[in-house]
Structure formats: C-alpha cells, structure tokens
C-alpha cells in the first residue's frame, strides 16, 4: 500500500513533468494542422488540470492523516499510544 506522502510526491513529479513538457509539445505539433495543434494543446491542458485536481485531493487528505497521527501520540487525546502494563 502506498503512503499518502509517496502519492503526493509522485503526482507532484508528474505535474512538473507535464508542465515542463509544454514547450516541447509546441515543437512536436508545429507540423500538424492548426486544428490538430489546438486539439493536442487542449488535451495537454486537460491532463494538467486533472493532475492538479488529484494533487489538491491528496493534499486535502494529508492534514486529516496528520491529525490522526498526532492524536495517537498525544496523551491528552484519550487514545492510548502504548500498551498498558
């Protein structure tokens, strides 16, 4: 099972890769018709948009996970953090 931190790092890396590829996309599609160029650019923009949305979802889930971890280690939370003797 992948941890949320690992997923966030992977999505951030993917997003950077997509964003850094935009200038290269323009070079790759310059020989295509204007319609196909626009189609390729719209597709790339949609993929970047979805990747950003996924990153936002993962980051929103992160504070909840952190709060649970803190509650487990906080003696005042009422949750046992170590087995009783």
Buried (B, 14 or more C-beta within 10 A) or exposed (E): EEEBEEBBEEBBEBBEEBEEBEEEBEEEBEEEEEEEBEEBBEEBEEBBEEBBEBBEEBEEEBEEEEEEEEEEEEEEEEEEEEEEE
